[in-house]
């Protein structure tokens, strides 16, 4: 697993790059405090960026695949028949309670 880069390592790398820039003859421009890096009349950056540069590509449908997907979808949407219930009464379990609401026993009742 790759070790994450710490803040101290990032700071050290930035200092090395700054020293290298200054040694090659670069100069650091001091900007007065409170001045922004953008000019007030400039449009926002997100309006300058073009998101969809490449031309629109055409899509080729594969009829067999589309037909198979639609068939599976139709099968899933079809109603499944509910199991038929018998008309004969089935025994049902009933709980007998005492006068205080505590369960005493369970019995089977035909309804």
C-alpha positions as CSV (number, residue, x, y, z in Angstrom):
1,X,0.0,0.0,0.0
2,X,1.3,3.4,-0.9
3,X,2.2,5.7,2.0
4,X,0.1,9.0,1.9
5,X,2.1,12.2,1.5
6,X,2.2,14.3,4.7
7,X,1.9,18.0,4.9
8,X,5.5,18.3,6.0
9,X,6.7,16.5,2.8
10,X,4.5,18.8,0.7
11,X,5.9,21.9,2.4
12,X,9.5,20.6,1.9
13,X,8.8,19.9,-1.8
14,X,7.4,23.4,-2.3
15,X,10.4,25.0,-0.6
16,X,12.8,23.0,-2.9
17,X,10.9,24.1,-6.0
18,X,10.9,27.7,-4.9
19,X,14.7,27.6,-4.2
20,X,15.3,26.0,-7.6
21,X,13.2,28.7,-9.3
22,X,15.1,31.5,-7.5
23,X,18.5,30.0,-8.3
24,X,17.6,29.9,-12.1
25,X,17.0,33.6,-12.0
26,X,13.3,33.7,-11.3
27,X,11.8,36.6,-9.2
28,X,9.0,36.6,-6.7
29,X,6.5,39.4,-7.3
30,X,5.2,40.9,-4.1
31,X,1.4,41.6,-4.2
32,X,0.0,44.1,-1.8
33,X,-2.3,42.7,0.9
34,X,-6.0,42.8,0.1
35,X,-5.5,42.7,-3.7
36,X,-7.2,39.8,-5.5
37,X,-5.5,37.6,-8.1
38,X,-8.3,38.3,-10.5
39,X,-9.3,41.6,-12.1
40,X,-12.8,42.8,-11.2
41,X,-14.0,43.0,-14.9
42,X,-12.9,39.4,-15.8
43,X,-15.6,36.8,-16.3
44,X,-15.7,33.9,-13.9
45,X,-13.4,31.0,-14.6
46,X,-16.1,28.5,-14.9
47,X,-17.5,30.4,-17.9
48,X,-14.2,30.2,-19.7
49,X,-13.9,26.5,-19.5
50,X,-15.4,24.4,-22.3
51,X,-16.7,21.1,-21.0
52,X,-17.7,19.3,-24.2
53,X,-15.0,20.0,-26.7
54,X,-15.1,16.8,-28.8
55,X,-17.9,16.4,-31.4
56,X,-20.9,14.4,-30.6
57,X,-20.5,10.8,-31.4
58,X,-23.3,8.8,-33.0
59,X,-24.5,5.7,-31.2
60,X,-25.1,2.4,-33.0
61,X,-28.0,0.4,-31.6
62,X,-27.7,-3.4,-31.4
63,X,-31.3,-4.6,-32.1
64,X,-30.7,-8.1,-30.6
65,X,-29.4,-6.8,-27.3
66,X,-32.2,-4.2,-27.1
67,X,-34.8,-6.8,-27.8
68,X,-33.4,-9.2,-25.2
69,X,-33.4,-6.4,-22.6
70,X,-37.0,-5.4,-23.4
71,X,-38.1,-9.1,-23.2
72,X,-36.6,-9.4,-19.7
73,X,-38.2,-6.2,-18.7
74,X,-41.7,-7.3,-19.9
75,X,-41.3,-10.6,-18.1
76,X,-40.6,-8.8,-14.9
77,X,-43.6,-6.4,-15.3
78,X,-46.1,-9.3,-15.9
79,X,-48.3,-10.1,-13.0
80,X,-47.7,-13.5,-11.4
81,X,-50.8,-15.4,-10.5
82,X,-51.5,-15.5,-6.8
83,X,-51.8,-18.9,-5.2
84,X,-55.4,-20.1,-5.0
85,X,-56.8,-20.3,-1.6
86,X,-58.9,-23.3,-0.7
87,X,-62.5,-22.6,0.2
88,X,-62.3,-25.0,3.1
89,X,-61.7,-23.4,6.5
90,X,-58.2,-24.0,7.8
91,X,-57.4,-24.4,11.4
92,X,-56.0,-21.2,13.1
93,X,-54.0,-20.9,16.2
94,X,-55.7,-18.8,19.0
95,X,-54.2,-17.7,22.2
96,X,-56.2,-17.9,25.4
97,X,-55.6,-15.1,27.9
98,X,-56.4,-15.0,31.6
99,X,-58.2,-12.1,33.4
100,X,-55.0,-10.1,33.7
101,X,-54.1,-10.3,30.0
102,X,-51.4,-12.9,30.4
103,X,-51.3,-15.7,27.8
104,X,-52.3,-19.1,29.3
105,X,-52.2,-21.5,26.3
106,X,-52.6,-21.8,22.6
107,X,-55.4,-23.7,21.0
108,X,-56.4,-24.5,17.4
109,X,-59.7,-23.3,16.2
110,X,-61.5,-24.1,12.9
111,X,-63.0,-21.1,11.3
